[in-house]
Protein backbone atom coordinates (compact mmCIF):
# COMPACT_ATOMS: atom_id res chain seq x y z
CA UNK A 1 0.00 0.00 0.00
CA UNK A 2 1.53 3.34 -0.97
CA UNK A 3 1.27 6.56 1.03
CA UNK A 4 -1.68 7.89 -1.00
CA UNK A 5 -3.64 4.66 -0.62
CA UNK A 6 -2.85 4.54 3.09
CA UNK A 7 -4.02 8.13 3.58
CA UNK A 8 -7.27 7.39 1.75
CA UNK A 9 -7.79 4.27 3.86
CA UNK A 10 -7.17 6.20 7.11
CA UNK A 11 -9.68 8.86 6.12
CA UNK A 12 -12.30 6.26 5.12
CA UNK A 13 -11.81 4.46 8.45
CA UNK A 14 -12.14 7.71 10.40
CA UNK A 15 -15.39 8.56 8.63
CA UNK A 16 -16.72 5.01 9.10
CA UNK A 17 -15.97 5.04 12.82
CA UNK A 18 -17.55 8.46 13.32
CA UNK A 19 -20.79 7.47 11.56
CA UNK A 20 -23.23 6.83 14.39
CA UNK A 21 -26.32 8.47 15.88
CA UNK A 22 -24.53 10.16 18.78
CA UNK A 23 -26.97 9.00 21.43
CA UNK A 24 -25.62 8.80 24.98
CA UNK A 25 -24.70 5.44 26.44
CA UNK A 26 -27.66 4.28 28.54
CA UNK A 27 -25.55 2.49 31.17
CA UNK A 28 -24.64 5.70 33.00
CA UNK A 29 -21.92 8.31 32.81
CA UNK A 30 -18.86 7.63 30.71
CA UNK A 31 -15.56 7.42 32.53
CA UNK A 32 -13.62 10.65 32.17
CA UNK A 33 -10.84 8.91 30.25
CA UNK A 34 -13.33 7.54 27.72
CA UNK A 35 -15.14 10.86 27.34
CA UNK A 36 -11.91 12.79 26.74
CA UNK A 37 -10.73 10.28 24.13
CA UNK A 38 -14.03 10.61 22.29
CA UNK A 39 -13.83 14.40 22.38
CA UNK A 40 -10.26 14.23 21.09
CA UNK A 41 -11.41 11.99 18.22
CA UNK A 42 -14.06 14.49 17.22
CA UNK A 43 -11.57 17.34 17.44
CA UNK A 44 -9.42 15.44 14.95
CA UNK A 45 -12.49 14.81 12.80
CA UNK A 46 -13.26 18.52 12.81
CA UNK A 47 -9.69 19.20 11.68
CA UNK A 48 -10.25 17.04 8.59
CA UNK A 49 -13.67 18.54 7.91
CA UNK A 50 -16.05 15.76 9.01
CA UNK A 51 -19.55 17.29 8.70
CA UNK A 52 -21.01 16.19 12.06
CA UNK A 53 -17.89 16.66 14.15
CA UNK A 54 -18.55 20.21 15.36
CA UNK A 55 -21.88 19.33 16.99
CA UNK A 56 -20.45 16.15 18.53
CA UNK A 57 -17.43 18.07 19.82
CA UNK A 58 -19.70 20.64 21.47
CA UNK A 59 -21.84 17.90 22.99
CA UNK A 60 -18.80 16.03 24.28
CA UNK A 61 -17.25 19.10 25.87
CA UNK A 62 -20.59 20.02 27.46
CA UNK A 63 -20.87 16.47 28.82
CA UNK A 64 -17.43 16.65 30.41
CA UNK A 65 -18.08 20.06 32.00
CA UNK A 66 -21.46 18.90 33.35
CA UNK A 67 -20.35 15.51 34.67
CA UNK A 68 -16.80 16.32 35.78
CA UNK A 69 -16.79 19.84 37.21
CA UNK A 70 -13.40 21.18 38.26
CA UNK A 71 -12.83 21.68 41.94
CA UNK A 72 -11.49 24.94 43.32
CA UNK A 73 -7.72 24.89 43.18
CA UNK A 74 -7.61 22.18 40.50
SVG drawing of the C-alpha trace seen along z (x, -y; Angstrom):
<svg xmlns="http://www.w3.org/2000/svg" viewBox="-30 -27 34 29">
<polyline fill="none" stroke="black" stroke-width="0.4" points="0.0,0.0 1.5,-3.3 1.3,-6.6 -1.7,-7.9 -3.6,-4.7 -2.8,-4.5 -4.0,-8.1 -7.3,-7.4 -7.8,-4.3 -7.2,-6.2 -9.7,-8.9 -12.3,-6.3 -11.8,-4.5 -12.1,-7.7 -15.4,-8.6 -16.7,-5.0 -16.0,-5.0 -17.6,-8.5 -20.8,-7.5 -23.2,-6.8 -26.3,-8.5 -24.5,-10.2 -27.0,-9.0 -25.6,-8.8 -24.7,-5.4 -27.7,-4.3 -25.5,-2.5 -24.6,-5.7 -21.9,-8.3 -18.9,-7.6 -15.6,-7.4 -13.6,-10.7 -10.8,-8.9 -13.3,-7.5 -15.1,-10.9 -11.9,-12.8 -10.7,-10.3 -14.0,-10.6 -13.8,-14.4 -10.3,-14.2 -11.4,-12.0 -14.1,-14.5 -11.6,-17.3 -9.4,-15.4 -12.5,-14.8 -13.3,-18.5 -9.7,-19.2 -10.3,-17.0 -13.7,-18.5 -16.1,-15.8 -19.5,-17.3 -21.0,-16.2 -17.9,-16.7 -18.6,-20.2 -21.9,-19.3 -20.4,-16.2 -17.4,-18.1 -19.7,-20.6 -21.8,-17.9 -18.8,-16.0 -17.3,-19.1 -20.6,-20.0 -20.9,-16.5 -17.4,-16.7 -18.1,-20.1 -21.5,-18.9 -20.3,-15.5 -16.8,-16.3 -16.8,-19.8 -13.4,-21.2 -12.8,-21.7 -11.5,-24.9 -7.7,-24.9 -7.6,-22.2"/>
</svg>
